[in-house]
Amino acid sequence: MKTCITRCVCFRQPFDRLKAIAKAQGIQTVEVLQEVVLFGENCGLCKPYVAQMLRTGQTVFTELLTDNTSEQA
C-alpha cells in the first residue's frame, strides 16, 4: 500500500483546498499563494508538492518530492 501525500502537514492545509484558492485568485506561484493562505512556513516539505500542484493540477502524490525533483517535473 502506497502512502498518499495530500496536504501540508504542519498547517493541515489540503492540497485540493490550496488548488481551489489558487485557481479562484489566479495564483501561479507558491510565494504568492503563501501571501493568501498559511502553509509551508514550518518544515517547508510541502512546497515542492504545492509547486507541482500549481503546474499540473495534481493534488495527490505517491512519490516523495524535493525542491530538485519538483523543478525537473
N, C-alpha and C positions, 0 to 999 in steps of 0.2 A: 504494500500500500504506500503510495507516494504522499508526501506532505504537500499540502497546498498553502501557498503564501497569498493572503488576500487582504492584508491590512498593515498599517503602521502599528506595530505592537505597543510602542511607548504611549501613544496618544489614542489608541483604539479607533483609528480612522480607517474604515474600509476603503479599498481602492475604488470600488464602484461608486461610493459617495464622492470621493475626490474627483473621479472622472466626470460625474454629473455636474459638479461645481465648475470644473474647468470648462466643460462644454457650454454651460449656461452663460459663462462670463467671457468666453473666447480666450481662455488662458492656454498658453502653449509651452510654458517653462515651469520647472519645479520652483524656481525662486519666486516667480510671480504668484504661483499658487500658494506658496507659504505666506505670502502677504495677506491672503484672504482666509486661510484655514490653518490651524495648528497641527503640524505633523513634521517628523524628521528633525526635530530640534534636540533630541537626546542622543541616541546612539547613531542615528542617520542611516541605518541599514536599509530603510525603506526607500531612500532617494533613488537608487538605480531602478527600482520597480516602478516608482512613480514616473520617472523619466521614460521608461519603456512604455508605460501605460499611455502617456501623453503622445508618444509617437505612433503606437499601434492600436490603442483602444483596449488592449488586453488588461484584465483585472484579476485574473487567477494565474498564479505562476507555480510551476512544479520544479523549476530549476533554481539554483542559487545564483543570484546576480551580484556583481560588484560594480564599482564605477567603471572599470575597464570593460567588462562584458556588456554593460548596457550601452556603452559608446560604440561598440562594434556591431550591435544589432541594427 
